[in-house]
Amino acid sequence: MGSNRRCPDCDVPLDEAELFTGQGDLKIRTDAEGDDVLAAVGVTKAVDVVPHRCPECGLVRFYADEE
């Protein structure tokens, strides 16, 4: 599982990882970008979160999967 992301401490490629939860996928809530009308009334969207782990130091970073 490789990625194009690198560890800021070790400068090695981060491995994509999988996060387990008891309630399903981990998501973040963001404003509805690009839609001022929906954002004005408080509509948000859920975005998947993908963890990446450094194989050297164990650092874990989470990135929003905007695709």
C-alpha positions as CSV (number, residue, x, y, z in Angstrom):
1,M,0.0,0.0,0.0
2,G,2.0,3.0,-1.2
3,S,1.1,6.6,-1.6
4,N,2.7,9.8,-2.9
5,R,2.6,11.3,0.6
6,R,5.9,11.4,2.6
7,C,6.6,11.5,6.3
8,P,7.6,15.1,7.3
9,D,10.1,13.6,9.9
10,C,11.7,10.7,8.1
11,D,11.2,11.7,4.5
12,V,10.0,8.2,3.5
13,P,6.8,7.4,1.7
14,L,3.7,6.9,3.9
15,D,1.8,3.6,3.7
16,E,-2.0,3.9,3.4
17,A,-3.6,2.3,6.4
18,E,-7.1,1.3,7.4
19,L,-8.9,2.6,10.5
20,F,-11.4,0.4,12.2
21,T,-14.4,1.9,14.1
22,G,-17.4,0.3,15.7
23,Q,-19.8,2.4,13.8
24,G,-18.6,2.3,10.1
25,D,-16.3,4.6,8.1
26,L,-14.6,7.6,9.7
27,K,-15.7,10.8,8.1
28,I,-15.2,14.6,8.6
29,R,-17.8,17.2,8.2
30,T,-16.9,20.2,6.0
31,D,-18.8,23.2,4.6
32,A,-20.5,22.7,1.3
33,E,-17.7,24.2,-0.8
34,G,-18.6,25.9,-4.0
35,D,-22.3,26.3,-3.1
36,D,-22.8,29.6,-1.3
37,V,-26.6,29.0,-1.0
38,L,-26.2,25.7,0.8
39,A,-23.3,26.9,2.9
40,A,-25.4,30.0,4.0
41,V,-28.1,27.7,5.4
42,G,-25.6,25.5,7.2
43,V,-25.5,22.5,4.9
44,T,-22.4,20.5,5.2
45,K,-21.0,17.4,3.5
46,A,-19.3,14.3,4.8
47,V,-15.8,13.5,3.5
48,D,-14.0,10.1,3.9
49,V,-10.8,10.2,5.9
50,V,-7.8,8.0,4.9
51,P,-5.1,7.3,7.4
52,H,-1.4,7.0,6.3
53,R,1.3,5.6,8.5
54,C,5.1,6.1,8.4
55,P,6.8,2.7,8.3
56,E,9.9,4.2,10.0
57,C,8.6,6.2,13.0
58,G,4.9,5.2,13.2
59,L,3.5,8.7,12.6
60,V,-0.1,8.5,11.5
61,R,-1.6,11.3,9.5
62,F,-5.2,11.6,8.3
63,Y,-6.1,13.0,4.8
64,A,-9.5,13.9,3.4
65,D,-10.4,11.8,0.4
66,E,-12.0,14.5,-1.8
67,E,-12.5,12.1,-4.8
